[in-house]
Amino acid sequence: MTFQKMYIKSLIMFALLCGVMSSAFAHRDDGEFQILQARYGTAERNVDVTQTLKELASRDRTFRMGNESFGIDPHPNRIKTLRIYARSDRGEIRTFEYREGSLIDGSLFKGWGGGNWGRSGDYHGAWEDRGSKGSNAANRDNRDDGEYLILSARYGTEERNVDVTDRLKELARSDNNFRMGNRSFGIDPHPNRVKTLRIYARGNRGDVRTFEYIEGSVIDGALFKSWGRGNWGNRGDYKGGWGNGNGNERSQGNRRGDDALNESGQNAQLTIVSAYYGTESRKIDVSRAVRAYARDGRLELKVENDSLGGGDPVPGVVKTLWVTYSVNGGRTQTVRVEERGWLSLPR
């Protein structure tokens, strides 16, 4: 075979491969909402981060969000929020709010990785603007027909969590959106740990999706069907536990849970024995902070001061995170990741 023929054959194979990859990616890039704009900060001080979010989306399907992600701290010493303003298929404007440190999952949004969103002129709202249909009681009936029907809700950590479906119904009747925490549900299922609310809901296509909200986040009921009326979460609708769903489950907080299954088909148990951050001569215990990122037998964490509690044991020096862990009660292993790198467990 001549060099020219080999070259042409290679080009054809490459084109076919690109076509397959593009088709597969497009299939995974067809969420329910089109992003219009993204802002990061607090109500008093916030900045437009739409373009930076596009860059992050082009590299990662999911990522944990904070100051380092956007390269700016618009309101120092305050907990900040990412607000994504998006349009549904029915033309409604929805606001998705993620508290600093949350894991962002692009599967909810159309064209996430392709960046075909957030164009100039798409959205002219400000921090508090939520589109033509507000979140007050007068507009409740118009916003009570979201895309997902709630099946169940649980609050806590992977080790200790409780069913809060009935309590969530009571809260939903009072408010279309509210800031969630121990006081909301009248219980602290795992003291001294950062807790999470998981809402399990079924989409129009029958797929079960998990919506995850870190303690302190704002829950916006506009996303869910019959939110204020409470015609959801009926007994028998959902029989899964903290990490259970059906084969179509896609988690807003962690889409990689399915990769952490053991041989019996159950979610693997990841145990963080200890975690230290710093240098060989000077390090601090960050075990609690690292454990808070574990979800469904997996842990993904960008190693940086903010994600590990905000402390800097050795300013001006590149630090290291040492983590000792075990899976399903097996032998302990230790991994080390330098600052600004990503820790992904189990390996």
C-alpha positions in Angstrom: 0.0 0.0 0.0 1.4 3.4 -1.0 1.9 6.2 1.4 -0.8 8.2 -0.2 -3.4 5.4 0.2 -2.4 4.9 3.8 -2.7 8.6 4.4 -6.2 8.8 2.9 -7.3 5.7 4.8 -6.1 7.2 8.0 -8.1 10.4 7.3 -11.3 8.5 6.7 -10.9 6.5 9.9 -10.2 9.6 11.9 -13.3 11.3 10.4 -15.4 8.3 11.3 -14.1 8.2 14.8 -14.7 11.9 15.3 -18.3 11.4 14.0 -19.0 8.7 16.5 -17.5 10.7 19.4 -19.4 13.8 18.4 -22.7 11.8 18.2 -22.1 10.2 21.6 -21.2 13.6 23.2 -24.3 15.3 21.6 -26.5 12.5 23.1 -25.0 13.4 26.5 -25.4 17.1 26.0 -29.1 17.3 25.6 -30.4 18.4 29.0 -33.7 20.1 29.7 -32.5 23.7 30.1 -30.7 26.3 28.0 -28.3 28.4 30.0 -28.7 32.2 29.5 -26.3 33.6 32.1 -24.3 32.7 35.2 -23.4 35.0 38.1 -21.2 34.2 41.1 -21.1 36.0 44.5 -23.6 37.3 47.0 -26.7 39.5 46.7 -24.5 42.5 47.6 -21.5 41.7 45.3 -21.7 39.4 42.4 -20.1 39.1 38.9 -21.0 37.6 35.5 -19.1 34.3 35.1 -20.9 33.0 32.0 -17.7 32.9 29.8 -15.6 31.3 32.5 -18.4 28.7 33.1 -18.3 27.9 29.4 -14.6 27.2 29.6 -15.0 24.9 32.6 -17.9 23.1 30.9 -15.9 22.4 27.8 -13.3 20.6 30.0 -15.4 18.8 32.6 -18.9 17.3 32.7 -18.9 17.8 36.5 -16.7 20.0 38.7 -16.7 21.4 42.2 -17.2 25.1 42.2 -15.6 27.9 44.2 -13.3 30.9 44.0 -10.5 29.0 42.3 -12.9 27.9 39.6 -13.8 31.4 38.5 -10.5 33.1 39.5 -12.2 35.7 41.6 -13.6 36.2 45.1 -16.3 38.9 44.6 -17.1 39.1 48.4 -14.2 38.0 50.7 -15.1 36.2 53.9 -18.6 35.5 52.8 -20.1 32.2 51.5 -20.8 32.8 47.8 -23.3 31.2 45.4 -23.3 30.4 41.7 -26.6 31.3 40.0 -27.3 29.8 36.6 -30.3 31.4 34.8 -31.7 29.0 32.2 -34.8 28.7 29.9 -36.9 25.5 29.8 -38.4 24.0 26.7 -41.6 25.8 27.5 -39.9 29.2 27.6 -39.8 29.7 31.3 -36.8 31.2 33.0 -35.5 29.1 35.9 -32.7 29.9 38.4 -30.4 27.1 39.6 -28.5 28.0 42.7 -25.3 26.2 43.9 -23.6 27.1 47.2 -19.9 27.5 47.1 -18.2 24.1 47.3 -21.0 22.3 45.5 -20.5 19.9 42.6 -22.0 21.2 39.3 -23.4 18.6 36.9 -23.8 19.8 33.4 -26.2 16.9 32.4 -29.1 19.2 33.3 -28.3 21.8 30.6 -28.5 21.8 26.8 -25.2 22.1 24.9 -23.2 22.1 28.2 -19.9 21.0 26.7 -20.5 22.6 23.3 -20.8 26.1 24.7 -23.7 27.0 22.5 -25.3 29.1 25.2 -25.0 32.3 27.2 -24.8 34.5 24.1 -24.9 38.3 24.5 -28.5 39.4 24.7 -29.9 36.1 25.9 -30.7 37.4 29.3 -30.9 40.9 30.8 -31.8 40.0 34.4 -29.8 40.8 37.6 -29.0 38.8 40.7 -32.6 38.7 42.1 -34.4 38.5 38.7 -36.0 35.1 38.0 -37.7 35.8 34.7 -41.2 36.7 33.9 -42.7 34.4 36.4 -41.6 35.2 39.9 -41.4 32.9 43.0 -44.1 34.7 45.1 -47.4 33.2 46.2 -49.4 35.0 43.5 -47.5 33.2 40.8 -47.4 29.8 42.5 -50.0 28.2 40.4 -48.2 29.2 37.2 -44.9 27.7 38.5 -46.3 24.5 40.0 -45.8 22.4 36.8 -42.1 21.7 36.7 -40.4 19.0 34.8 -39.9 16.5 37.6 -42.2 14.6 40.0 -40.7 14.1 43.4 -40.7 10.5 44.6 -38.8 10.8 47.9 -36.4 13.1 49.8 -33.7 12.2 52.3 -31.5 14.4 54.5 -28.1 13.7 56.1 -24.9 12.0 55.1 -24.1 8.6 53.5 -23.6 7.0 56.9 -26.6 8.7 58.6 -29.7 10.0 56.8 -33.4 10.2 57.3 -36.5 10.4 55.2 -37.8 14.0 55.1 -40.4 13.6 52.3 -43.4 14.6 54.5 -41.6 17.5 56.1 -40.5 18.8 52.6 -44.2 18.8 51.6 -45.0 21.1 54.5 -42.2 23.4 53.6 -43.2 23.4 49.9 -46.8 24.5 50.8 -45.4 27.5 52.6 -42.6 28.6 50.3 -41.8 28.2 46.6 -38.1 28.4 47.7 -36.3 28.3 51.0 -32.8 27.9 52.5 -32.4 24.4 53.8 -30.7 23.1 56.9 -31.2 21.3 60.2 -33.8 23.8 61.4 -35.9 23.2 58.2 -36.3 19.5 59.0 -36.1 19.7 62.8 -33.3 17.2 63.0 -29.5 16.8 62.8 -29.0 13.3 61.6 -25.2 13.5 61.7 -23.9 16.2 64.1 -20.7 18.0 63.2 -20.9 16.9 59.5 -21.9 18.8 56.4 -25.2 17.3 55.4 -27.0 17.0 52.1 -30.7 17.0 50.9 -31.3 14.4 48.2 -34.5 14.7 46.2 -35.3 11.7 44.0 -37.6 12.6 41.1 -38.9 11.1 37.9 -38.7 13.1 34.7 -41.1 13.2 31.8 -39.2 10.4 30.1 -39.5 8.1 33.1 -35.9 8.4 34.2 -35.1 8.8 37.9 -32.8 11.7 38.7 -31.2 12.7 42.0 -31.1 16.4 42.9 -28.5 17.1 45.6 -28.3 20.2 47.7 -25.6 20.9 50.3 -26.7 22.2 53.7 -27.4 25.9 53.5 -28.5 25.9 49.8 -31.7 27.4 48.5 -34.2 24.9 47.2 -36.3 26.2 44.3 -39.5 24.3 43.9 -40.1 25.6 40.4 -38.2 22.6 39.1 -40.7 20.1 40.4 -44.3 19.2 39.5 -47.1 20.0 42.0 -44.5 21.4 44.4 -47.0 23.6 46.4 -49.9 21.2 46.1 -48.0 18.3 47.6 -49.3 15.7 45.2 -46.0 13.8 45.2 -43.9 11.6 47.4 -46.6 9.0 47.9 -45.8 5.9 49.7 -44.6 3.2 47.3 -43.4 5.8 44.7 -39.8 5.1 45.5 -38.1 2.2 47.3 -34.5 3.2 47.0 -32.2 4.3 49.8 -29.5 7.1 50.0 -27.5 5.9 47.0 -30.1 3.8 45.2 -32.0 4.6 42.0 -32.8 2.7 38.8 -30.5 2.2 35.9 -31.4 5.6 34.5 -30.5 7.6 37.6 -28.4 10.7 36.9 -27.3 12.6 40.0 -26.9 16.4 40.0 -24.4 16.0 42.8 -22.4 13.1 41.5 -22.9 11.3 38.2 -20.0 8.9 38.8 -21.8 6.9 41.5 -22.5 4.1 39.1 -18.8 3.7 38.6 -18.3 2.8 42.3 -20.3 -0.5 42.3 -18.8 -3.6 43.8 -19.1 -7.1 42.5 -22.6 -7.6 44.0 -23.9 -4.6 42.2 -24.2 -2.5 45.3 -22.5 0.9 45.9 -19.0 0.4 47.3 -18.3 1.7 50.8 -15.5 4.3 50.8 -14.0 5.0 54.2 -11.7 7.9 54.7 -9.4 6.9 57.6 -7.4 10.1 57.7 -6.4 13.2 55.6 -3.6 15.7 56.2 -2.8 18.8 54.2 0.5 20.8 54.1 4.1 19.9 53.8 6.2 17.0 55.4 7.2 19.3 58.2 4.0 21.2 58.8 0.5 19.8 58.1 -3.0 20.0 59.5 -5.8 17.4 59.9 -8.5 17.9 57.2 -10.2 14.5 57.6 -13.6 16.0 58.3 -13.5 18.3 55.3 -12.4 15.5 53.0 -15.1 13.1 54.3 -17.8 15.7 53.5 -17.1 15.3 49.8 -17.7 11.5 49.7 -20.8 10.5 47.7 -22.1 7.1 46.8 -18.8 5.3 47.4 -16.8 7.9 45.4 -15.0 11.1 46.3 -13.9 13.9 43.9 -12.1 16.9 45.2 -9.9 19.7 43.9 -7.1 20.1 46.3 -7.0 23.8 47.4 -7.3 25.8 50.6 -11.0 26.7 50.1 -12.1 23.1 49.6 -10.3 21.9 52.7 -11.7 24.4 55.1 -10.1 27.6 54.1 -6.9 27.2 56.1 -3.4 27.6 54.7 -0.9 25.7 56.9 2.2 26.9 54.9 1.5 30.2 52.9 3.4 30.7 49.7 4.4 27.0 49.4 2.9 24.3 47.2 1.2 21.9 49.6 0.2 18.3 49.4 -2.9 16.3 50.5 -2.3 12.9 52.0 -5.4 10.6 52.3 -5.5 7.2 53.8 -8.7 5.2 52.8 -10.2 1.8 52.4 -12.9 0.3 50.2 -15.5 -2.2 51.4 -13.4 -2.7 54.6 -10.4 -3.9 52.7 -6.7 -2.9 53.2 -5.9 0.7 53.8 -4.2 2.7 51.1 -2.6 6.1 51.0 -2.6 8.5 48.1 -1.0 12.0 47.8 -2.1 14.8 45.6 -0.4 18.2 45.2 -2.3 21.5 45.6 -4.5 22.4 42.6 -4.6 18.8 41.5 -7.7 16.5 41.7 -8.3 13.7 44.2 -10.5 10.9 42.8 -11.3 7.9 44.9 -11.3 4.9 44.7 -8.6 4.7 42.2 
